[in-house]
């Protein structure tokens, strides 16, 4: 080949490659990535239902593709990771106290509790998972005191679910029930200590705790209702007991404004959090065992969830700020109960 022709041919090939690379780069630039930092329990519903539905919604609305980076940890561990530099655009955690820790770090500036649901996107209740047929005859919290019982519940230092479990047990003891009288604070602490004495494994998150239960570890597991329902959907053979008195779990989500602004994702993050309370997302949450916060959807799916004779909220116990001080401070009820259990 003539050297001049060969040179021209190589130039055209190079231009073609550069043009193709430019097109690919432009194509790559037609999306944004939203980073979600969530607690472990709703991993399946986010990955399999909520995120794909939002991607379709956003594409229809704006023409823009959205990719997600997902991280799932115990709620307390996830909050600490975000405060420590994990740049999540959205935090979807187990309890409002963990969102508030991100607020105190200055990463969320606006009132995240705005709106009809006060920042909450899902609900559940604390229940007791039991083996098929309930061979240990566990009917209520007091039955967890029986000798020889092996109990699973996560670690309160890393898991929001663990804190909900402790609040459910302690609050129910103070309120009394069908088969148990109301207890004063000292007696409620003793009940908590008696139950903790029978805990054989404390995992870092609610999901890890249920995975161990599914592997045959333990006789019962104190857990979210939706953990049991999702497990049963996947073929697990176990039951659950709804105590006479238990707590309403309320799970928040919020835009982590500092990181969302840094990534140019404020509008996208706000749209995603808003989408979580849409009827479409609320029905998806219900399909995975979580109780909706949307009143209309909650009415639609009410038959899927058992009633609770005495359902109380964290506000009935004085709120999370009070419970962090009373129950979970270094000198609080939980540490004293753990010392007694040891």
Helices and strands as residue ranges (DSSP letters): H 3-28, E 31-39, H 43-45, I 46-50, H 51-62, E 65-73, H 75-83, E 90-92, H 96-104, E 120-131, G 141-145, E 151-152, H 160-175, H 185-196, E 199-201, H 206-214, E 220-224, H 225-233, E 238-241, E 245-255, H 257-262, H 266-275, H 279-287, H 295-300, G 302-304, E 310-312, G 314-317, H 320-326, H 333-341
